[in-house]
Amino acid sequence: MRPFVPPDPIAKTVLGAALVLLVFYATAFVELFRAGIWLIGPDGRPAAVDYVNVWAAGDLVLQGRPGDAYDWDRHGEVERRVLGPSFDGYFGFHYPPHLLPLAAAAALLPFVPSLLVWIVVTGAAYLAAMRAVLPVPGVLLAAAAFPATAYNVQLGQNGLLSAALFAGGLVLLERRPVLAGILFGALTYKPHLGLLVPFALLAGGHVRAILSAAVTAAALLLAAFLLLGPEPFTSFAASLDVTNRKLFVEGQVAIGKLQTVYGVLRQAGLPHGTAVALHGAVAAGVLILVFRLFRSRAASGPKNAALLAGALLATPYAFIYDFPLLAAASAFLVGGMQEGNRDATVVAAVAGAVLLVFFAPFAAGVPGIGAAAAALILAAALRRAATSPPDVALQKNS
């Protein structure tokens, strides 16, 4: 007979909170659906959500017009055709051309079924990655309940896919570096989230992963070129200046929703150029911290947590739907901390970050909430790296 093991009070609290959040989200989605805000709008047409930018780009590819995905007017025409003439907004497609083949595959289905498939597939990939990061009972419930997960389901955004690729690459980095590099290479569909990755890999001596990531990114670009021709590449290059001017300089990006240091500075009234310079200084500091950490003998969990949190601080362009990265960072951070040997400061930092992510969309006028959550996790990762024993493998190789 197994000896009685008392339940872990922190684990019980986390699972209880996760269940409460999941019930809250389920109720909220029912109400959003009934109000015509999610899936189906009040006029019977699809509800206007972010995913339409990917679907519309894919539809243009299927029409033989891949370059028009980067034309705001022509791309917007497809969005209005899908959502109806009453839709007067615009969801821009600002991704590199190697996402277009996936967008075309998504557009093979009608919009709402395609959205549901996207949610299920990216959600499953995210949960699988989180399970690999922290293989303990209840992790799937906790991962599903992480607030940024719900925002991806609501908007059809790609934060779950980004977290799956990023966290999956880190999980595989030591054991399967080539496969890890493939995942990092695929993450280049959203390159601003991976600004720190090559520096961290270089600092850690992960040469095979670097080469694999580079080959993967090049192969994806070549495949897109062979499938679609040069038009989307020239259109994408030409759109960069327009995108930068409209989104950042003119502030059409909804600065109040940016969860970055740059967003904080712009909300404080600083002009674009000054905000970019100050953000760059912060990003450089984060880069130095992460680089030094990956060169050290610290355990891989805190290192990976610091890289994921640092990625959200280094980029000037991140919204709340990108914050499943912080769920993965939290999982790396608490992994290996046993009951009775937990750092209360680290536990408090994770709890605080989750609360900040939960409230961020409800306080769009309050700057810095998401950035503060990422900074909390980064600080906790640095603390744990300094107080935890190094990995055995690192000790042997040092």
N, C-alpha and C positions, 0 to 999 in steps of 0.2 A: 504494500500500500504506500502511495506517495505521501510524503509529509505535507501537512497543511501549510500553504503559503498564503499569507494575508494579502488581500488585494492592494495594489499600488494606488495610493490615494491620488497622486497627480494624474496617473493614467485614467482613473475613474472620472476625475474632474474634466479632463480633456474630452473623453468620449461622451460624457454627459452634455458638455457644451456643444460638441459636434452634432449630436442628435437634435438638440434644441435649434441650432442654426439650420440644419437640414429641413426640419419641419417649417421653420420660418421661411426658408427659400421656396419650398414647395407651395406654401400658401401664397407667397408673393407672386410666383409664376402663374398660378391659377387666376389671381386677380389681374395681373398684367394681360393675360390672354383675354379675360372677359372684358377688359377695358380697351381692347384693340391696340395694345402697345407691343405685344409679343406675338410672333408668328403671323397672325392675321389681323389686319387693321379694321377699323370700324366700317369701312366701305367694302369689305370682303376681299380686298387686294392684300398682298403681303405687307406686313408691318415694316416700317422703315428701320432697319438695323444695319450696323456696319458691314455685315457680311455681303451686302449687295455690291460693294466695290469689287470684291473678288469675283463674284458671279458675273457681274457686268463685263469685267475684263475678259473672263473666260468666254462669254458669249461673243465678244468681238473677235476673239481668236477663232472661234468656230465659224464666224462669218468671213474669215479670211482677212480681217483687218486688225492684226495684233498691235500695230503701232498706235491705233486710236485709243488703246487703253490708257495712254499717257496724255491724251488730248482732253482737257477738262470738259469742253462742250460736247464732244461726241460720246465720251464715256458717260457723261451726265444724261445724255439722251436715252441711253439704254436703261439707266437707273430709273428715269421717269417712266419709261415704257413698262418696267416691271412693277413699280410702286404706285403708278397712277399720276395723272396730271396735277393732282393736288399737292404732290411732293415738290417742295421748292428748295430743298437743301442739296447738298452734294457730299458724297463720300469718295474721296480721291483714292486712286490706286497709285501708290508711290513705291512699290516694291520692284526689285531688279527683275529683268526679263526672265530669269530662270524659274520664277514662280508661275509664269503664264501657262506652261503645260499643265500644271496641277489645277490652275483656275479653269482651264478648258475642260478638264475632266469633271470638275465640279459643276460646270454649266451644262453638262449632258443631261442632268436632271432638272425638272422645274425648280423654281427658286426655293419654295418652302421645303420640299423633300430633300433638296441638296443641303439646305441649312441644317436640317435634322441629322442627316448623315455626317456632316462636318462636326457637329457637336458630339455625336456618339464616338466617331473615330478619334478625334483629337482628345476627347475626354478619356477614352480607354488608354491611349498612349500616355497621357499624363499620369493616370492612376498606376499604370504598369511601372513607369519610371519612379514614382514615389514609393511604391512597394519595393523596388530594387534599392533605393536609397536607405529605407528604414524598414526592414522586413520584420515587423512586430505586429501582433494582433491589434486591430483597430486603426491601422495607419490609413487604410482606404477611406474609412469614415471621416477621419480627421482631414485628409487631403481633399475629399469632396466638399467638406464644410468650410475649407479656407475661403474667406470672403471673395477673393479675386476670381475663384472658380465660377461663382454664380454670375459675375459680370460677363464672363466669356460666354456662358450659356445664353444670357440675355441678348448679347450683342452679336454673337456668332464670330467673335474675334479669335485671334490666333495665339493668345497667351498660353493656352494649354499645350499647343504644339511646340512653342518655343521652350517651355519648361521641360517638356519631354525630351527634346533634343539636347538641351543644355545639361540637364541633370543626368540623362542617360549617358552622355559623353563622359561626364565626370565619374560616374559609377564604373565605367568600363576602362578608364584611363590606364590604370596599373596593369590589369589582367589582359585586356584586349585593346591595345593602343590603336591598331589600325581601324577597328570598328568604331572606337571612340572618335577618331579623326573623321570618319564618314559622317557621324552625327554632327560634329562641329562644322564640317563642310556644308551640310544641309542647312545649318542655322544661318548661313550667309543670305538666306532669303530675307532676313531681317538684320542686316550687318551692324546696325548701331547698337544692338544688344551684345555683340561679341567683341567690342572694342578691346577689352582686356585679355581675351582668351589667348591670342598668340603670344603675348608677353608672359602670361602665367605658364603656358606650356614651355616656352623657351627657358624661363627661370627654373622650371622643374626638370629640364633635360628630356622632355618628351618629344624627341625628334621624330619618331615614327608617327606619332599622332599629328604633328605639324605637317609632315609630308602627306599623310593620308587626307587631312583636311584640305590642303591646297589642291591635291589631285581631284578630290571630290567636287570642290567648288568649280574648278576648271572644267570638269566633265559635265556638270550641270549647265554651265554657260554654253559649252560646245553643243550639247544636246539641244538646248533651246535655239541656238543659232541654226543648227541643221534642220530643225523642225519648222521654225518660223521665219528664217531668213534674217537679214540685217535690219529690217524696218523697226522692230521694237527696240533694238539696241540704240539706233540713232534717235528715235523718239524719246527714249528714256533719258539719254544724255542731254537732249535739248530741253527736257522738262525740269531738269534739276534746278536751274536758275529760277524758273517760274515758281516751282514748288517752294524753294527757300524763301523767295520774296513774299509769296502769299501767306505761307504758313507761319514764318518766323518774323520777318521784318514788318509785315502788315498785321500780324497777329490773328489771321483767320483760322488758326489752329485751336482756338478756344484756350488761350493761355491759362485761364483759371483751372483747367482740367489737367494740365501737365503736372506730373508728380515727380518733378526733377528739380535740381538746384537751379538750372536755367529758368524753369517756370517760376520758382520763388523770386528770383531776381527781376524777372519781367513784371510780375505782379506788384513788386515793390516800386515799380515805376522806372526802372533802368532801361535805357535804350538797348536795342538788339546787340550792337557791337560791344558795349560794356558788359552786358550780361554774358555774352559768349566768352569774353576774355576772363571774367571772374569764374565762370563755370569751368573753363579750361584749366584754371589754376587748381580748382578743387579736384577735377578729374585727374590731373597730374599727380596730386598728392595721394589719391586713392590708388592710382597705378603703382606708385612707389611702394605703398604698403603691401599691396597684393604681390608685387614682384618679389619683395624681400621675404614675404611669408612663404612663397612657393620655392624660394631658394633655401629655406630653413629646413630643419628636421622635424617640424611640427607635424602633428597627426593630420591625415588627409581630410577628416571631417571638418575641422575648423578652416582649413585651407579652402575647401570647396565652398563652404558657407560664405567665406569672405569674398571669393570670386563672384558668386551669384549676387550677393548684396552690392558689391562694388560695381558690378555691371549696371545696376539700376542707378547708381550715383554718377557713373562716368558718362552715361548717355544724356544728351540734353532733351531727348524725345522719348518719353515713356508715359503711358497712361495707366490707370488702375488695372486695366485688363492685362498688362504685362507682369503683374505682381505675383502670379503663380511661381515665378522665379524665387520669390521670397519664401513661399511654402517649401520649396526644395531646399533653400538655404537653411530654413529652420529645422528641417528633417536631418540634414547633415550635421547641424549644430548639436542637436540633442542625442544623436546616435552615439551609443557607447556609454552614455551616462546612466549608471545603474541606480536603482532605488537605494537611498541612504548615502549616496555619494554624488549628489547633484549640486551643481553650483547654483545657488539661489538667484544670483545676479543674472546668469544666463537664462534661467527659466523665466524670470521677470521680464527680461528683454524680449524673449519670444512672445510672451503673452501681450506685452505692450505693443509689439509690432503688429500682431493679429488684430488688436483693437483699432489701431490706427488705420490699417487697411480697410477694416469694416466701415469705419466712419468717413473715410476720405471722400467717397462720392456724395455723401450727404452734406459735406462742408466744402463745396467747390470754391467758395470765396475765401477760404482759409488756406494760405499758401504753405507748402512744405510738408504736408501730412505724409505723403508717400515717401518723400525723401527722408523724412525723420524716421520712418519705419525701417528703411534700408540702412540708415546710419546706426540705428539701434542694433540690428543684426550684425553689421560689420564690427561694431565695437565689441559685441559679445563674442564674435568669432576670434578677434584678436586676443581677448581675455582668455578664452578657452585654449587657444594655441599656446599661450604663455604658461598656462597652469596644468595642461594635460601632458602625459608622457608621449613621446614621439612614437610613430608607427614602428613596429618591429622591423619591417622591410627597410625602412629608412635608416634605422640603426645599423643594420647589416651592411647597407650599401655605403655608409658614410666613412 
